[in-house]
Amino acid sequence: MTEEVTQHALLKEWMIGKQLKTEFTDELLLEYMEYRNLDKQTTSLSTKVCKLVLFDNEDLEEPFESYLDEKLLLKWHKMTKNILVRGDDTTNEDILFAKSAKTIHKVAKCVHQQVFVENNGKIIRSYLNDQRLLTIISNKSAKIFEMFMDVLDERDALLSFQCIVPFLERGLQDVLHNYWLYAQQEDKNSVTATVDEKTMVSIRQRVPTKLNELFLLPELKLVLGEDIVFLLRAFIGPLNGLNLRNVTIHGFISPEEFHPSYATFLFVLIASLGDLVSKYFQGREYYYREWFDFNIDIGPTIVDHTSLAQDAPYIKEHLFQTSLFILPQWLSCWKKSLDLYMEKRYFHFLVSIFPLMEHSIRRIYVCSNEVEDRLITAEKDALYTTLDILFETRQGDQNKIFNELGPVISNFLFDIFIWVDSGIRIRDHVSHGNVDPFAIPHNVADRVLVIVLALCNKYAIGDHKFTNTIASVEQFMNTQYEPLYHPKSILARKIEQVQETTTKFDQFLQSHNITLDGTDELSKRLIERIQLCTMIIRNKYEKLSDFSSIFIVHESEKEMRKCIILGKIMSHVQEMVEKLESSITELDIKVKERTAWKRDRKALEVLRSHVCTYQYLFQFLLISARYELHVGKSEESDVMFVLSLWNVSGSVTSHIDDGKWLRAYESLLGLFISPTEFGDTLPYKTINARQVKQLFVDISGYYQGKINKPSLDGA
């Protein structure tokens, strides 16, 4: 089926399905099901990629040759010298990779015939007897290799390939890591020399995270050889080659299109590479980087296994069968994924479900944004429609997928797939081989299943039963879910934590008989100024109407910057409270035990006199953070204002941490009282005129322009 027919069928099905959601008729339903049946025959590979990836009759009719040596590993010399076409530096890479693709077809088919057709997979299982051959995978190489061999034995070639190719990627990264590690030791003239932690971190950071960048490094060619690196590039590498890593992981190729020879060849390739690597690093301890730890608190599981077992037949045979979210060509894969989850094979479940989800979301993106040409883009001359592209936020409202999915589902997807700084990015870690496949927590797999079922139910067509499983998912999504890793959600939680901390600090001050009224005229004046600023912001905050905890994911860059800065301000408050409390406690004990020096008594006197002003500062910063969190879209002036508050809070925090109490107090004065009210210096003269001007933030001017409030001048 041509690209044009594929696009038309998939998009037409979507349009009719959406229409059915609002006006259900038997005629529309019949037309919808006709297009779903037609879609079972579609391909999501472009014509160009089909020619590269799919086996044709010529490939299948190639005569058999053995490409395995006496150790049942690849005959490198025969492959690299007589089979692969490398050309010279002036040869067009597209031509080279196209020719090499045909020869890889031939080699893979012959290897598959020898391994499976003639030996029923026993050759690959024989690799388990020689740990050296599995060096490249991980420190659990035998268990991992055997786990995915079981999938291959189940005749699920695509899934077995998807499962093990991430560990080849990680293994190649480990090769570089070990190469640079031993290079450091050789610089110290000892292969047993200890490499310090700072150097280890530096080495880890040098390792490229992208496969194509990895293949271009000369160090990898030194270990494996230039010809073998070229083979890897032609097989799983860049977009103009077979590109099998991306074509499989990102959900472009279906099980019917994926030839099992590819999976067999990959297993033999990994063992053959393991043999090379073990010889290169012979006599040296081989180092494996640590796995990503998924043991994080993302909440309890939502889907009950017992209920799911009862509901699974309905979900597979009705919900999956009719839901607009499920692309018909992949229906059998969706059913298999659910089976894997119920069998508690959580790694296999995640590996199988991610490509399916990505391709279904790809269609939603294409239809929402009316960009038909982006549905089939698994090649180098078209922007690759991966999740990061599908959920592009820099253009804000211009990406219509967020309107289509809604804020709750968008936030959920971002929580588990997109957020970089704090999110868990489950798919990235799984698809790049960064997780222990035997240690996937149940609640992580559960979260993925929840969003899958929520999407299927959102796009369910016609009458469908509200099973216990679907009911629990809908209840969670509609009433219990709150974003975990949205920058604003993180800030909101941090504000509440700091509020609790300052409340306890208030109780601490009362227990130490420290008044909050100010002990001198200057402190009282400062407190009045802070209270006035706080009151203005609180009045405006209380007039806000939207206090939803579900934020839009396509916030502006300015809004995100502002949130990050506000989070840092909250961290400053936390640090200040902890330092003030510990210092007062420590100095009080010294005075009571008569071990205090004169400077200690002076420090305690200053602290007791001025500490109340900090508590008012904390309340001001808290209400400012609450207001800025919910006020809406930010301008550059808002970011600069918050940045000014952060600079001063950082300065005060630093002085408190160093025990420079007067300087901290004068920094606080400088924030709220303008230089014209003090002249060139503040009362204690710990800060010069230039620093006074740098500290002052025109809060009145900002809020006059922002919310048309009266000036604070002269207050």
C-alpha positions as CSV (number, residue, x, y, z in Angstrom):
1,M,0.0,0.0,0.0
2,T,1.4,3.4,-1.0
3,E,2.3,6.2,1.4
4,E,-0.6,8.3,0.1
5,V,-3.2,5.5,0.6
6,T,-1.8,4.7,4.1
7,Q,-2.0,8.3,5.2
8,H,-5.5,8.7,3.7
9,A,-6.8,5.5,5.4
10,L,-5.3,6.3,8.9
11,L,-6.5,10.0,8.8
12,K,-9.9,9.1,7.4
13,E,-10.5,6.6,10.2
14,W,-9.5,9.3,12.7
15,M,-11.9,11.8,11.3
16,I,-14.9,9.4,11.3
17,G,-14.0,8.1,14.7
18,K,-14.0,11.7,16.1
19,Q,-17.4,12.3,14.5
20,L,-18.7,9.1,16.1
21,K,-17.8,10.5,19.5
22,T,-20.3,13.3,19.0
23,E,-23.0,11.8,16.7
24,F,-23.2,8.1,16.8
25,T,-25.0,6.4,13.9
26,D,-24.9,2.8,12.6
27,E,-23.9,4.2,9.1
28,L,-20.9,6.0,10.6
29,L,-19.9,3.0,12.7
30,L,-20.0,0.8,9.6
31,E,-17.8,3.2,7.7
32,Y,-15.4,3.5,10.7
33,M,-15.0,-0.3,10.9
34,E,-14.4,-0.5,7.2
35,Y,-11.5,1.9,7.5
36,R,-10.2,0.1,10.5
37,N,-10.1,-3.1,8.4
38,L,-8.4,-1.2,5.6
39,D,-5.8,0.1,8.1
40,K,-4.7,-3.4,8.9
41,Q,-3.1,-3.5,5.5
42,T,-1.2,-0.2,5.9
43,T,2.4,0.5,6.5
44,S,4.0,3.2,8.5
45,L,7.3,3.0,6.6
46,S,7.9,5.4,3.7
47,T,8.7,3.9,0.3
48,K,12.4,4.7,0.7
49,V,12.6,2.9,4.1
50,C,10.6,0.0,2.8
51,K,13.2,-0.6,0.1
52,L,16.0,-0.6,2.7
53,V,14.4,-2.5,5.5
54,L,11.9,-5.0,4.0
55,F,13.2,-8.3,2.6
56,D,12.2,-8.8,-1.0
57,N,12.0,-12.0,-3.1
58,E,15.6,-11.5,-4.3
59,D,16.8,-11.5,-0.7
60,L,14.9,-14.6,0.1
61,E,16.2,-16.5,-2.9
62,E,19.9,-15.9,-2.2
63,P,21.8,-19.2,-1.9
64,F,22.9,-20.2,1.6
65,E,26.5,-19.5,2.7
66,S,27.9,-19.9,6.2
67,Y,29.0,-16.8,7.9
68,L,29.8,-18.4,11.2
69,D,33.3,-19.7,12.2
70,E,34.2,-22.8,14.2
71,K,33.3,-21.0,17.4
72,L,29.9,-20.2,15.9
73,L,30.7,-16.5,15.8
74,L,30.6,-14.2,12.8
75,K,33.4,-14.5,10.3
76,W,34.4,-10.8,10.5
77,H,36.9,-11.0,7.6
78,K,34.4,-12.5,5.2
79,M,31.7,-10.0,6.1
80,T,33.8,-6.8,6.2
81,K,36.1,-7.5,3.3
82,N,34.0,-9.4,0.9
83,I,30.4,-8.3,1.7
84,L,30.1,-4.8,3.0
85,V,30.7,-1.9,0.6
86,R,32.5,0.9,2.3
87,G,33.9,3.0,-0.6
88,D,36.1,6.0,0.1
89,D,35.6,9.3,1.8
90,T,34.1,10.8,-1.4
91,T,31.4,8.1,-1.8
92,N,27.9,9.1,-1.0
93,E,26.8,7.5,2.3
94,D,23.3,6.9,1.1
95,I,24.6,4.8,-1.7
96,L,26.9,2.9,0.6
97,F,24.2,2.1,3.2
98,A,21.7,1.1,0.5
99,K,24.2,-1.4,-0.9
100,S,25.2,-2.6,2.5
101,A,21.6,-3.1,3.5
102,K,21.2,-5.7,0.7
103,T,24.3,-7.5,1.9
104,I,23.1,-7.4,5.5
105,H,19.8,-9.0,4.3
106,K,21.8,-11.8,2.8
107,V,24.1,-12.4,5.8
108,A,21.2,-12.1,8.3
109,K,19.1,-14.6,6.3
110,C,21.9,-17.1,6.1
111,V,22.7,-16.7,9.8
112,H,19.0,-17.2,10.7
113,Q,18.8,-20.3,8.6
114,Q,21.9,-21.8,10.2
115,V,20.9,-20.9,13.8
116,F,17.1,-21.5,13.8
117,V,16.1,-23.5,10.7
118,E,18.9,-26.0,11.0
119,N,19.7,-25.9,14.8
120,N,16.5,-24.7,16.4
121,G,18.3,-21.8,18.2
122,K,20.8,-24.1,20.0
123,I,23.7,-22.1,18.6
124,I,22.6,-18.9,20.4
125,R,21.9,-20.8,23.6
126,S,25.5,-22.2,23.5
127,Y,26.8,-18.6,24.0
128,L,25.5,-18.9,27.6
129,N,28.4,-21.3,28.4
130,D,31.0,-18.7,27.6
131,Q,30.8,-15.5,29.7
132,R,33.3,-13.7,27.5
133,L,30.9,-13.7,24.6
134,L,28.3,-11.8,26.6
135,T,30.8,-9.2,27.9
136,I,29.2,-6.3,26.0
137,I,25.7,-6.6,27.6
138,S,26.1,-6.0,31.3
139,N,27.1,-7.6,34.6
140,K,23.9,-9.6,34.4
141,S,24.7,-10.6,30.8
142,A,23.8,-14.3,31.0
143,K,20.4,-13.7,32.6
144,I,19.6,-10.9,30.2
145,F,20.7,-12.9,27.2
146,E,18.6,-15.9,28.3
147,M,15.6,-13.8,29.1
148,F,15.4,-12.4,25.6
149,M,16.3,-15.7,24.0
150,D,13.0,-16.9,25.6
151,V,11.2,-14.2,23.7
152,L,12.9,-15.3,20.4
153,D,11.9,-18.9,21.1
154,E,8.3,-17.6,21.4
155,R,8.7,-16.5,17.8
156,D,8.3,-12.9,18.6
157,A,11.3,-11.6,16.6
158,L,10.3,-7.9,16.8
159,L,9.9,-7.9,20.6
160,S,13.2,-9.8,21.1
161,F,15.0,-7.3,18.9
162,Q,13.4,-4.4,20.8
163,C,14.3,-5.9,24.1
164,I,18.0,-6.5,23.4
165,V,19.1,-3.7,21.1
166,P,19.0,-1.2,24.0
167,F,21.6,-3.3,25.8
168,L,23.9,-3.3,22.7
169,E,23.7,0.5,22.8
170,R,24.5,0.6,26.5
171,G,27.2,-2.0,25.9
172,L,28.9,0.2,23.3
173,Q,28.8,3.1,25.7
174,D,30.5,0.8,28.4
175,V,33.2,0.0,25.8
176,L,34.1,3.6,25.5
177,H,33.8,4.1,29.3
178,N,36.3,1.3,29.9
179,Y,38.6,2.6,27.1
180,W,38.9,6.1,28.7
181,L,39.1,4.6,32.2
182,Y,42.2,2.5,31.3
183,A,43.6,5.4,29.3
184,Q,43.6,7.4,32.6
185,Q,45.3,4.5,34.4
186,E,48.0,4.2,31.7
187,D,48.6,8.0,32.1
188,K,49.5,7.0,35.7
189,N,51.7,4.2,34.5
190,S,49.6,1.5,36.2
191,V,46.6,-0.5,35.1
192,T,45.7,-1.0,38.7
193,A,45.9,2.7,39.6
194,T,42.8,4.1,41.3
195,V,40.8,6.6,39.4
196,D,39.2,9.2,41.7
197,E,35.5,9.9,41.7
198,K,35.8,13.2,40.0
199,T,37.6,11.6,37.0
200,M,35.0,8.8,36.9
201,V,32.2,11.4,36.7
202,S,34.1,13.2,34.0
203,I,34.5,10.0,32.0
204,R,30.8,9.1,32.4
205,Q,29.8,12.6,31.1
206,R,32.0,12.1,28.0
207,V,30.1,9.1,26.9
208,P,27.6,10.2,24.2
209,T,24.0,9.5,24.8
210,K,23.1,9.3,21.1
211,L,24.0,6.2,19.2
212,N,25.1,8.0,16.0
213,E,27.5,10.2,18.0
214,L,28.9,7.1,19.6
215,F,29.7,5.5,16.2
216,L,31.7,8.5,15.1
217,L,34.2,8.4,17.9
218,P,37.6,7.2,16.9
219,E,38.1,5.4,20.2
220,L,35.3,2.9,19.4
221,K,37.0,2.2,16.0
222,L,40.2,1.5,17.9
223,V,38.6,-1.2,20.0
224,L,36.3,-2.8,17.4
225,G,37.9,-1.8,14.1
226,E,36.6,0.6,11.5
227,D,34.9,-2.0,9.4
228,I,32.9,-3.4,12.3
229,V,31.8,0.1,13.4
230,F,30.6,0.7,9.8
231,L,28.6,-2.6,9.9
232,L,27.0,-1.4,13.2
233,R,26.1,1.9,11.6
234,A,24.7,0.2,8.5
235,F,22.6,-2.1,10.7
236,I,21.2,-0.1,13.6
237,G,22.7,3.4,13.1
238,P,21.9,6.6,11.2
239,L,18.7,7.4,9.5
240,N,20.1,6.7,6.0
241,G,21.0,3.1,6.9
242,L,18.7,0.3,7.9
243,N,18.3,2.3,11.1
244,L,16.7,-0.7,12.8
245,R,17.2,0.6,16.3
246,N,15.0,3.7,15.7
247,V,12.6,2.0,13.3
248,T,11.7,-0.6,15.9
249,I,11.9,1.4,19.1
250,H,9.8,4.3,17.8
251,G,7.0,2.1,16.5
252,F,7.3,2.5,12.7
253,I,7.6,-1.2,11.7
254,S,5.0,-3.9,12.4
255,P,5.7,-7.5,13.4
256,E,4.5,-8.6,9.9
257,E,7.1,-6.3,8.2
258,F,10.0,-7.2,10.6
259,H,11.9,-10.2,9.3
260,P,13.0,-12.6,12.1
261,S,16.5,-12.8,10.5
262,Y,17.3,-9.4,12.0
263,A,16.7,-10.6,15.5
264,T,18.8,-13.7,15.1
265,F,21.6,-11.8,13.5
266,L,21.6,-9.3,16.4
267,F,22.0,-12.0,19.0
268,V,24.9,-13.5,17.0
269,L,26.4,-10.0,16.5
270,I,26.3,-9.3,20.2
271,A,28.2,-12.5,21.1
272,S,30.7,-11.8,18.3
273,L,31.3,-8.3,19.6
274,G,31.6,-9.7,23.1
275,D,34.5,-11.9,21.9
276,L,36.3,-8.9,20.4
277,V,35.8,-6.7,23.5
278,S,36.9,-9.4,25.9
279,K,40.1,-9.9,23.9
280,Y,40.8,-6.1,23.8
281,F,40.4,-5.7,27.5
282,Q,41.9,-9.1,28.4
283,G,43.5,-9.2,31.9
284,R,41.7,-6.1,33.1
285,E,38.6,-5.8,35.2
286,Y,35.7,-4.7,33.0
287,Y,33.6,-1.9,34.5
288,Y,29.8,-1.6,34.1
289,R,28.0,1.6,34.9
290,E,25.2,1.5,37.4
291,W,21.6,1.1,36.4
292,F,19.0,3.8,36.8
293,D,17.1,3.3,40.1
294,F,13.4,3.2,39.5
295,N,12.7,2.8,43.2
296,I,11.1,6.2,43.6
297,D,7.8,7.3,45.1
298,I,5.3,7.8,42.4
299,G,2.4,6.6,44.5
300,P,0.6,3.3,44.9
301,T,-0.6,1.0,42.1
302,I,-4.0,1.7,40.6
303,V,-4.8,-1.3,38.5
304,D,-5.7,-4.4,40.6
305,H,-4.3,-7.6,39.1
306,T,-7.3,-9.7,40.1
307,S,-9.8,-7.2,38.5
308,L,-7.6,-6.9,35.4
309,A,-7.5,-10.7,35.0
310,Q,-11.4,-10.7,35.0
311,D,-11.6,-7.6,32.7
312,A,-8.8,-8.5,30.2
313,P,-10.9,-10.4,27.7
314,Y,-13.3,-7.5,27.4
315,I,-10.4,-5.0,27.1
316,K,-8.6,-7.0,24.4
317,E,-11.6,-8.1,22.4
318,H,-13.8,-5.0,22.6
319,L,-12.0,-1.9,23.9
320,F,-8.8,-2.5,22.0
321,Q,-10.8,-3.7,19.0
322,T,-12.8,-0.5,18.6
323,S,-10.8,2.3,20.3
324,L,-9.7,5.1,18.0
325,F,-6.4,5.2,19.9
326,I,-5.4,1.7,18.8
327,L,-4.1,1.5,15.2
328,P,-5.6,-1.8,13.8
329,Q,-2.3,-3.0,12.2
330,W,-0.8,-3.3,15.7
331,L,-3.9,-4.8,17.4
332,S,-2.2,-8.2,18.1
333,C,0.8,-6.4,19.7
334,W,-1.5,-4.4,22.1
335,K,-3.1,-7.7,23.2
336,K,0.3,-9.3,23.7
337,S,1.5,-6.3,25.8
338,L,-1.5,-6.6,28.1
339,D,-0.7,-10.3,28.5
340,L,2.9,-9.5,29.4
341,Y,1.7,-7.1,32.1
342,M,-0.6,-9.7,33.6
343,E,2.3,-12.2,33.5
344,K,4.3,-9.6,35.5
345,R,6.9,-9.5,32.9
346,Y,7.1,-5.7,33.4
347,F,10.3,-5.0,31.3
348,H,8.8,-6.9,28.3
349,F,5.6,-5.0,28.8
350,L,7.3,-1.6,28.8
351,V,9.4,-2.4,25.8
352,S,6.4,-3.7,23.8
353,I,4.0,-0.9,24.8
354,F,6.2,2.2,24.2
355,P,6.5,1.9,20.4
356,L,2.7,1.2,20.2
357,M,1.9,4.2,22.3
358,E,4.3,6.4,20.4
359,H,2.8,5.5,17.0
360,S,-0.8,6.0,18.2
361,I,0.2,9.4,19.7
362,R,1.9,10.2,16.4
363,R,-1.4,9.9,14.6
364,I,-3.1,12.2,17.1
365,Y,-0.4,14.8,16.6
366,V,-0.7,14.6,12.8
367,C,-4.5,14.9,12.9
368,S,-4.6,17.6,15.5
369,N,-2.0,19.8,13.7
370,E,-3.2,18.8,10.2
371,V,0.3,17.8,9.1
372,E,-0.3,14.6,7.1
373,D,3.3,14.4,5.8
374,R,4.6,13.9,9.4
375,L,2.9,10.5,9.8
376,I,5.5,8.5,8.0
377,T,8.9,10.0,8.7
378,A,11.5,7.4,9.6
379,E,14.2,8.7,7.3
380,K,17.0,11.3,7.3
381,D,15.4,14.0,5.1
382,A,12.3,14.4,7.3
383,L,12.1,15.6,10.9
384,Y,11.8,12.5,13.0
385,T,8.4,12.4,14.8
386,T,9.5,11.0,18.1
387,L,7.8,11.9,21.4
388,D,9.9,14.9,22.0
389,I,8.7,16.3,18.7
390,L,5.1,15.2,19.2
391,F,5.0,17.0,22.5
392,E,7.0,20.1,21.4
393,T,6.1,23.0,23.8
394,R,8.3,25.8,22.5
395,Q,5.6,26.9,20.1
396,G,3.0,26.9,23.0
397,D,-0.6,26.8,21.8
398,Q,0.5,26.2,18.2
399,N,0.9,22.5,19.0
400,K,-2.8,21.4,19.0
401,I,-2.1,18.0,20.5
402,F,-2.4,19.4,24.0
403,N,-5.9,20.7,23.3
404,E,-6.9,17.3,21.9
405,L,-5.5,15.3,24.8
406,G,-6.6,17.7,27.6
407,P,-4.5,18.9,30.6
408,V,-4.8,15.8,32.7
409,I,-3.6,13.3,30.1
410,S,-1.0,15.7,28.8
411,N,0.4,16.1,32.4
412,F,0.4,12.4,33.0
413,L,2.3,11.7,29.7
414,F,4.8,14.4,30.5
415,D,5.3,13.0,34.0
416,I,6.4,9.6,32.8
417,F,7.9,10.5,29.4
418,I,9.0,14.1,29.0
419,W,10.1,16.1,32.0
420,V,13.9,16.1,32.0
421,D,15.1,17.8,35.2
422,S,12.9,15.9,37.7
423,G,10.9,13.4,35.7
424,I,11.6,9.7,35.5
425,R,11.4,9.5,31.7
426,I,10.6,5.8,31.8
427,R,10.7,5.3,28.1
428,D,14.1,6.9,27.7
429,H,15.7,4.7,30.4
430,V,14.1,1.5,29.1
431,S,14.8,2.1,25.4
432,H,18.5,3.1,26.0
433,G,19.3,0.0,28.2
434,N,19.7,2.0,31.4
435,V,17.5,-0.2,33.6
436,D,17.9,-3.6,35.2
437,P,15.3,-5.6,33.3
438,F,14.8,-7.8,36.4
439,A,14.1,-4.8,38.7
440,I,11.2,-2.9,37.2
441,P,8.9,-1.9,40.1
442,H,5.2,-2.9,39.7
443,N,4.0,0.7,40.3
444,V,6.2,2.0,37.4
445,A,4.6,-0.5,35.0
446,D,1.2,0.3,36.5
447,R,1.5,4.0,35.7
448,V,2.1,3.2,32.1
449,L,-0.8,0.8,31.9
450,V,-3.0,3.5,33.6
451,I,-2.3,6.0,30.8
452,V,-2.7,3.4,28.1
453,L,-6.2,2.5,29.4
454,A,-7.1,6.1,30.0
455,L,-6.2,6.9,26.3
456,C,-8.1,3.8,25.0
457,N,-11.1,4.8,27.1
458,K,-11.0,8.4,26.0
459,Y,-11.2,7.3,22.4
460,A,-13.6,4.4,22.9
461,I,-16.2,4.2,20.1
462,G,-19.8,3.1,20.7
463,D,-21.3,1.4,23.8
464,H,-18.7,-0.1,26.1
465,K,-18.8,-1.6,29.5
466,F,-17.4,0.3,32.4
467,T,-15.3,-2.5,33.9
468,N,-13.8,-2.4,37.4
469,T,-10.3,-1.8,35.9
470,I,-11.5,1.1,33.7
471,A,-13.5,2.6,36.6
472,S,-10.5,2.6,38.9
473,V,-8.4,4.2,36.1
474,E,-11.0,6.9,35.4
475,Q,-11.5,7.6,39.1
476,F,-7.8,8.1,39.6
477,M,-7.3,10.3,36.5
478,N,-10.4,12.5,37.3
479,T,-10.2,12.9,41.1
480,Q,-6.8,11.7,42.5
481,Y,-4.1,12.4,40.0
482,E,-1.8,15.4,40.5
483,P,1.2,16.1,38.3
484,L,4.4,14.8,39.9
485,Y,7.1,16.6,37.9
486,H,5.6,19.6,36.3
487,P,7.8,22.5,37.4
488,K,4.8,24.3,38.9
489,S,3.7,21.2,40.7
490,I,7.2,20.8,42.2
491,L,7.1,24.5,43.2
492,A,3.6,24.1,44.8
493,R,4.8,21.2,46.9
494,K,8.0,23.1,47.9
495,I,5.9,26.1,48.9
496,E,3.8,23.9,51.2
497,Q,6.9,22.3,52.7
498,V,8.4,25.8,53.4
499,Q,5.0,27.0,54.9
500,E,5.1,24.0,57.3
501,T,8.8,24.8,58.1
502,T,8.1,28.5,58.9
503,T,5.1,27.6,61.0
504,K,7.3,25.4,63.1
505,F,9.9,28.1,63.2
506,D,7.2,30.5,64.6
507,Q,6.6,28.0,67.4
508,F,10.3,27.8,68.0
509,L,10.6,31.6,68.4
510,Q,7.7,31.6,70.9
511,S,9.3,28.8,72.9
512,H,12.5,30.9,73.1
513,N,10.6,34.0,74.2
514,I,11.5,35.9,71.0
515,T,9.0,38.6,70.1
516,L,7.7,39.1,66.6
517,D,7.1,42.8,67.1
518,G,10.6,44.1,66.6
519,T,12.9,45.3,69.4
520,D,14.1,48.6,67.9
521,E,12.7,51.4,65.7
522,L,14.6,50.2,62.7
523,S,13.3,46.7,62.9
524,K,9.8,47.9,63.5
525,R,10.1,50.1,60.4
526,L,11.4,47.2,58.4
527,I,8.6,45.0,59.6
528,E,5.9,47.6,58.7
529,R,7.4,47.8,55.2
530,I,7.5,44.0,54.7
531,Q,3.9,43.7,56.1
532,L,2.6,46.3,53.6
533,C,4.3,44.5,50.7
534,T,2.9,41.2,51.9
535,M,-0.6,42.6,52.3
536,I,-0.7,44.0,48.8
537,I,0.4,40.7,47.3
538,R,-2.0,38.7,49.5
539,N,-5.0,40.9,48.5
540,K,-4.2,40.4,44.8
541,Y,-3.6,36.6,45.4
542,E,-7.0,36.2,47.1
543,K,-8.7,37.7,44.0
544,L,-7.2,35.0,41.7
545,S,-9.8,32.5,40.4
546,D,-7.7,29.6,39.1
547,F,-6.0,27.5,41.8
548,S,-6.1,24.2,39.9
549,S,-3.3,21.8,40.6
550,I,-3.4,20.7,36.9
551,F,-1.2,23.1,35.0
552,I,-0.8,23.3,31.3
553,V,2.3,21.5,30.0
554,H,3.1,24.0,27.3
555,E,4.0,26.8,29.6
556,S,6.2,29.6,28.1
557,E,9.9,29.5,28.6
558,K,9.6,32.6,30.8
559,E,7.0,30.9,33.0
560,M,9.3,27.9,33.4
561,R,12.3,30.1,34.2
562,K,10.3,32.0,36.8
563,C,9.2,28.7,38.5
564,I,12.7,27.4,38.7
565,I,13.9,30.7,40.3
566,L,11.0,30.7,42.8
567,G,11.9,27.1,43.7
568,K,15.4,28.3,44.5
569,I,14.0,31.1,46.7
570,M,12.0,28.5,48.6
571,S,15.2,26.5,49.1
572,H,16.8,29.7,50.5
573,V,14.0,30.1,53.0
574,Q,14.4,26.5,54.1
575,E,18.2,27.0,54.5
576,M,17.7,30.2,56.4
577,V,15.2,28.7,58.9
578,E,17.5,25.7,59.6
579,K,20.5,27.9,60.2
580,L,18.7,30.4,62.3
581,E,17.1,27.8,64.5
582,S,20.4,25.8,65.0
583,S,22.4,29.0,65.7
584,I,19.9,30.3,68.3
585,T,19.7,26.9,69.9
586,E,23.5,26.5,70.0
587,L,24.2,30.0,71.3
588,D,21.4,29.7,74.0
589,I,23.1,26.5,75.3
590,K,26.5,28.2,75.4
591,V,25.0,31.1,77.4
592,K,23.2,28.8,79.8
593,E,26.2,26.7,80.4
594,R,28.4,29.8,80.7
595,T,30.7,28.7,77.9
596,A,29.8,31.6,75.6
597,W,32.5,34.0,74.5
598,K,31.8,37.7,74.2
599,R,31.3,37.4,70.5
600,D,28.8,34.6,71.1
601,R,26.8,36.8,73.4
602,K,26.9,39.6,70.9
603,A,25.8,37.3,68.1
604,L,22.9,36.0,70.2
605,E,21.8,39.5,71.0
606,V,21.8,40.5,67.3
607,L,19.9,37.4,66.4
608,R,17.2,37.8,69.1
609,S,16.8,41.4,68.0
610,H,16.5,40.9,64.3
611,V,15.3,37.3,63.8
612,C,11.6,38.4,63.8
613,T,12.3,40.3,60.6
614,Y,13.3,37.1,58.9
615,Q,10.0,35.5,59.8
616,Y,8.2,38.4,58.1
617,L,10.5,38.0,55.1
618,F,9.6,34.4,54.9
619,Q,5.9,35.2,54.8
620,F,6.5,37.8,52.1
621,L,8.5,35.4,50.0
622,L,5.9,32.6,50.5
623,I,2.9,34.8,49.4
624,S,5.0,36.1,46.5
625,A,5.7,32.6,45.4
626,R,2.1,31.6,45.7
627,Y,1.0,34.6,43.7
628,E,3.5,34.2,40.9
629,L,2.7,30.5,40.7
630,H,-0.9,31.1,39.9
631,V,-1.1,34.5,38.3
632,G,-0.7,33.3,34.7
633,K,1.5,34.0,31.8
634,S,4.7,35.8,32.6
635,E,6.5,38.6,30.9
636,E,10.3,39.2,31.0
637,S,9.7,41.8,33.7
638,D,8.2,39.2,35.9
639,V,11.2,36.9,35.5
640,M,13.6,39.8,36.2
641,F,11.6,40.8,39.4
642,V,11.7,37.2,40.7
643,L,15.3,37.0,39.8
644,S,16.0,40.2,41.9
645,L,14.2,38.6,44.9
646,W,16.4,35.5,44.4
647,N,19.6,37.5,44.3
648,V,18.7,39.1,47.6
649,S,17.4,35.9,49.3
650,G,20.6,34.2,48.1
651,S,22.7,37.0,49.6
652,V,20.9,36.9,52.9
653,T,21.1,33.1,53.0
654,S,24.9,33.2,52.4
655,H,25.5,35.7,55.2
656,I,23.3,33.8,57.6
657,D,25.2,30.6,56.7
658,D,28.5,32.3,57.4
659,G,27.2,33.7,60.7
660,K,27.5,37.3,59.5
661,W,24.3,38.4,61.3
662,L,24.6,42.2,60.8
663,R,25.4,41.9,57.2
664,A,22.5,39.5,56.6
665,Y,20.2,42.0,58.4
666,E,21.4,44.9,56.3
667,S,20.9,42.9,53.2
668,L,17.3,42.5,54.2
669,L,17.0,46.2,54.9
670,G,18.5,46.9,51.4
671,L,15.7,44.8,49.8
672,F,12.8,46.8,51.2
673,I,14.1,50.2,51.9
674,S,15.5,52.4,49.1
675,P,19.0,53.9,49.2
676,T,17.6,57.4,49.3
677,E,16.1,56.7,52.8
678,F,19.5,55.8,54.2
679,G,22.0,57.9,52.2
680,D,25.2,56.2,51.1
681,T,25.4,53.5,53.8
682,L,23.1,51.4,56.0
683,P,23.2,51.9,59.8
684,Y,25.7,49.2,60.6
685,K,27.9,50.0,57.6
686,T,28.6,46.4,56.7
687,I,27.5,47.1,53.1
688,N,28.7,50.0,50.9
689,A,26.7,52.3,48.7
690,R,27.1,50.3,45.5
691,Q,25.9,47.1,47.3
692,V,22.9,49.0,48.7
693,K,21.8,50.0,45.2
694,Q,22.3,46.4,44.0
695,L,20.2,45.0,46.8
696,F,17.2,47.3,46.6
697,V,14.2,45.8,44.7
698,D,11.5,48.3,43.7
699,I,8.7,46.2,44.8
700,S,6.3,49.1,44.8
701,G,7.2,50.0,41.2
702,Y,6.8,46.4,40.1
703,Y,3.4,46.0,41.6
704,Q,2.3,49.5,40.4
705,G,3.0,48.5,36.9
706,K,1.8,44.9,37.4
707,I,-1.4,45.4,39.4
708,N,-1.9,49.2,39.6
709,K,-1.4,49.4,43.3
710,P,-0.4,52.6,45.1
711,S,3.3,53.2,45.6
712,L,4.9,52.3,48.9
713,D,7.2,55.4,48.9
714,G,6.9,57.2,52.1
715,A,5.1,54.4,53.8
